[in-house]
């Protein structure tokens, strides 16, 4: 096979065979296909798409590019949760310790920031000393001992997806249903989880803004999971405004800690508990999602979720003192405020623009391998529907560079829409695939 021939085949709308897809992924992983050729293939896929068979074949090829974990020795159903990406989305960091505290092992392989959305690993690594670079053996050991571990992709687990993931981020090929589905599901399959909950974000602050596309992604991933023998449910959730108030790595960790202490934003707490309830029902821990939600609320209120989060952080090298004193987490030198230009109802917060401004400040990446600044970001002061007075603070911009701070201020000033009529709120959840219980 010739790589060029396969690029042209896909460019012209042809369908790749499982053998051809396996060849492309294997050779790219070995370094035999340069980035520029794989970028051309990704762009061809972006415009031409992949059919159901191609998407499943790509998922399998990515998963099989490294080790496939097996937690059968635990004698329990191992769970995993993944989000398609959103602005201020720190739900995993609340949900995972709560579910683990409920007695369900959670084994999660996560990625770094992609495009204008943050990454779970970047957020965790803002905690001094925390390491997501675990060996496969250590990862499995921590899941067995603590019922919870979160690690970054390694050369041994979905290595081809890690390389593809970084390349998509800098070639404008992120927003493609098949590529998103294959990337997410390959990590889930390789990580060895038996039960998978997928959070598909929809709205201005997500890669997918269209309802039909969001449900298409949800259905695609559920189909892949079922074909590969997994228990799986996908929930389509809102991302028209940032989740919570904080956007930026260390800033979001502070918010996670506040949520686990019972003092965080209501939308983050509620969505974490709602999604976690579906996961507990999926593994058979409870009879239905509502019962699961009640259990997770109990574990949130009694501090069990907080203790499980601390246990995970300490077990992976994180500084426990930073979790007790949040001022020890990375902090920016400068804080600028955005003021309301007039009084009225806050009708819109452009979540996508908020994410892009956070990246301008240094919280995200504009090129492959770029170092990020853990301390910078944005903290909102209001949510859509709130009444604001002229001169009220709408947001705080945290930055370390005066030039980028000025650029961020200029961009963020046009993010908020204020009017005389109250805007209708957004539902946290738009739907579940398949309808639960299936």
N, C-alpha and C positions, 0 to 999 in steps of 0.2 A: 504493500500500500504506500501511496505517496500522500503526504500531508496536504500538499497543494491541491491535489485532486479532490480530497475530502472537503477542503475549504470551499472550492468552487461548487462542489455538489450541493453543499448546504446553502451557499450563496444563491444558487439558482433554484432553491426550493425543494431539493431532493431530500429524501429521508435516509438517515444513516442507520446502518445495521448495528446490532449489539456488538458484533465483532469489531466494526470500525470505531465505534465509540470506545470500546475497551482498549483498542490500539492507541487512539489519540490520548487518552488519559494516562495510560501506562508510559508512553514515550515522553509525554510532557513531564510526568513525575520524575522520570529518569534524567531529565535535562536534555533530551534529544530533540525536543521541539522548542525553538526559541520563543520568548515572550511575544515578539511581533507577529508570529504566525498564529499563536494561540489567541492573541488579541483580535486578529482578523476573523478567526473562527467564532469567537464570542460575539463579535458584531454581526456576523452572518446569522447566528442563532437568535440574537436579539431581534433582528428584523423578520426572519423567516419562522422562528419558533421551533419547538420540538413537539412531536406527537406523544401520546401516552406511552407507547412502547419505547420511544427514544428516551423519554424522561426517566422511566424506570431503569433502563439500561445505564443511563448516566449516573443515577443514584447508586446502583450496584457497583459500577466501576470505581466511583469515588470512595465508597465504603470499603471495597476490597483492595484499595491501594495501600492499605496498612493492616494492622492487626484488627481482629474482630473480638471484642471483649465478651466474656461469658460469666455471668454472675449466678449461674445455676447452683453453685456450691452454697450460696447464702440461704437457699431454701425459702426465698421470699420473692415477690414480684418487685422488681426494681423500676422506679419511675423516673421520668425525665419531663422537662417542660422547656419549650422554646418559643421565643417571640420572633416575628418576622422583622422587627425593628421599628422603633418609634422614638420621638423626642421626649426625654425625661422618663423613659421606660425603665424603671428599676424594680418591676414586679417580681422578677425571678429572685432577687435578693431578699424579698420578704416571703414569697410563697415557698421557696425551697426549704428554708429552715423550719417553717411551720409544718409542712408536710412531713419532713424528717422527724420532727418532734411528735408527730402523730403515729410514728412507728413504721413509716413507709420509707425504705432506702431511696435516696435520690442521687443518681450518678449523672453529672452534667458536664458535657464538653461544650465550651462557649468560644465565641470569636471576639475579635476586637472591633472597634468602631468601624462602621461601613457607611460611606457617604456622609449624610448630615445627621445620622443617628449615632448614638453612643453604643459602646460595647460593654458587656458585663465584665469581661476580663480587665479592660481599662479601668473601670470603676473600682474593682477589687484591688487592683495594683496601686491605686492611690493610697491605700493603707500601707504605711511604712513596713517593709519586711515581708508583706504578703507575696507568696509565690504561687502562680498558677501553672508553672512549668514543672509538673509532676511526672515522674516515670509512670508507666502503665501499672507497674507493680505497686507503687505507692498510692496511686489513685484507687485501685481496687482494695488496697488495705484500709484506706481511710473510709471508703464506703462501708466496708465490713465493720469497722470499729465505731464510727460515728454516725452511720446512716446518711452521710452527706459529704460530698466533695465536688469541687468545681475546678476543672482544669482547662488549659488552652490546648488547641490542637498541637500535636507533636509530629515528628517525623514517623512515628510508629502508628499513629491513629489518623485516618483520613488525610495523609500528607498531600495528596493531589488536590483535595478540596482547599486546604490551607493556601496552596500556591494560587489556585484559581480564584479564591476569595479575595486575595490581595490584588490580583490583576484586575478583577472586575471593578474594584473600588476606584481605580485610576484610569479606566478606559470607557466610562459611561455606559457600562453594560450591567448595572445592578438590577434595574427594574424590568426583569423578565420572569414571568411566572415559572417556567420550567427550570431556569437556573436557580431561582430562589428555592423552589421545592426540592430540587436535587441536592443543593448545598445543605439545607436544613436536615433533610431526611438521611443523607449519608452519615452525618455526624450522629444522628439518633440511632441509626442501625448499628454503626460501628461501636457506639458506646455501650451496647449490650442491654439497654433498657427494654423491659417487656411491655411497659405501659407508657404511652407518650401523650402529653397534652400540648397542643399547638395553639399559640396565641397569634392570630393573624390581624395585624393592625390595618385600619382603613381610615383614610382622611388626609388632611393637609400635611400632617407631620409623619406620614408613613410613605413607604415606597409605592403603595397601592392606594389610590384615592377613589377608585370606582368600585361600587358595591358588587357588581357582577364579577369583576376581576378578583376581588377579595374572596368571594365565595368559590370562585374557580380555583384559586390557590389552596383554599381550605380543602376542597374536594379532591384536588390533585394529590395533596400530601396524605390525606386519609386513604385514598386508593393505594398509593405506594406502600403505606404502612401495613394495610391489610394484606396486600400481595406478599409482603415479607413476614407475615405471621405475628404482627404486633397488635396489642390492644391500643386503640388510638381514637382521640376525639379532638376536633379543632373548633376553636371559638373565635368568631370575628368580633373584634372590639374596636372602640373608637380611638382615633388619634387626630382629631381636629383641633385640639389644643394640647399643650404639653401635659403629661401626667404629673400630678403633684405640682410643686413650685420650682424645684431645683433642676437645672440642666447643666451638666458638667460633672466630671468624675468624683472628686472629693466632696463637692457640694451635694451630689446625689447620695453618697455614702452617709453623710450627716442626716439626710432626710430618711434614709432606710432605718438608721438607728432610732430616729424619732418615731417612725411608724411602729417598729418593734417594741418601743416603750409605751405604745398606746397614745402617742402625742403627735402623730403625723397627719398629713393631708387625708381627708376622708376618701377621696377618689382612689388613692393608692391602696389604702387599707381595704376598701370595699372590693376593688377588682382583684386584689391578691386573694382574698377570702373566697370570692365567687369562683375564680379559676381553680383554686386549690380544692374547693368542694367537688368540682367535676373530677379532678384527678383522684381524690380519695374514693369516689364512687366507681371510677374506672378500674381501680385495682381491687375493688370488692371490700374495702375497709369499712365502708358504710353502705346503707341501703340505697341512698339517693344523694344527689348533690346538696340538697338543703341540709341534710343531716351532717354532711361533711363540712358545710359552712359553719354550722353551730360548733362543731368540734374545733375547727381552726380558730374561731373567735375566742373560744375558751383558752386555747393554747397561747393566743396573742395576749389576752388579758392577764393570764397568770405568769407571763414572762418566759414560758418554755421555748417559744420561738426565738426570743432574744438570746437565751443561753445557748441554743443550738447554733445560731449565727456566730456567736463569740467562739464557740468550740471549733467551728470550721476555720475561722480566721486564725486562731492560735495554732491549730494543727497544721496550717499551711504557712506558718512562719510570721504571721502578722503581729504587730505590736499591740498587745492587749490594752496598754495604757491609753492608746488613741481611741479606743472604743468607749472608755470611761470618760475621757476628757476630749471632746470632739475638736477643741481648739488646737490640738496637736496634729490634726490632719493638715495637709498642705493648704496654705492660704495665700491668696493673691495680694500684691502690694497695693493695688488701687481698687477702689469701688466707686463707680459712677452711677448716678440715678437717672431713670427716665420718668419724667413727670407727665401727668395728664394735662393735655392742652385745653380741655374744657370739662364741664360736668356732664354727667349722663350715665347711661348703662354701658358697661363694657360688652360690646357685641361680638367681637372677634379677637383672637390672638393667633396670628399666623404661625402655627407650630413649625412649619418647614423653615420659615425665615429665622425663627428662634434657634433652630438646630444649626442653620448655616452660620449665624452670628457666633454661636458657641465654637464652631470650627475655626472661624476667623480669629477668635481670641487665642486659639491653640488647643482647645479641648478635643479637636478631631484632626484627621489627616487629609492633606491635599495630594500627597503622593506616597507611593509604596514605601513602607518602612520609616516614615517620618516620625520623629519623637514628638510626643504630645506633652502638654502642660497639665498636670493633674489638678492644679489649684484654680484654674480659670473657669468661667462659665456665667450663667445668668440665674438669678433667683427672682421669680415673679412674685408680685405682692397681691395679685387679684386673679380671679377666675372669671370666665365668661358668665355674664348675668349679674355680676356685682355692680353696685352703684358706686361711682367714683366722683370726687369733687375736683374742680380745676386745681392743679398743683399737687394733687395726691401722687405719691410714688407708685408707679406701675411696675417697675422692675429695678433690680440692682445688677449692674454689670461688673463682674470681677475680672480684672486683667493685670498683667505684669508689664505690658509694653504700651507706652502712651500713644504711639501711632495706631496700633491695632485697636486700642480702646476707643480712639476717636472714630475709626472706621466702623467699629461695632455700634457705637452710639448712633451714628448716622443711619446705619441699616436698621437698627432696632426701633428707631423712632417711628417708622412707618408700619410697625407690626401690629399696633393696637387700633381697633376701630371702636369709637364711642358714639352712641346715638341716643335719641330721646326714647325710643321704644326698647323694651327688654327683649333680648334675643332668646329664642327657644334653646333649651339645653340639649346636649347630646347624650344619647343613652350610652352606658358603659359597654353594653353587649348588644350586637345586632343579630346574632344567631349562632346556632351550634350545629356542627356537621360531624357525624350524622345526628339527627334530633335525639336527645338523651332522655331515657335510656333507649339504645338501639334495639 
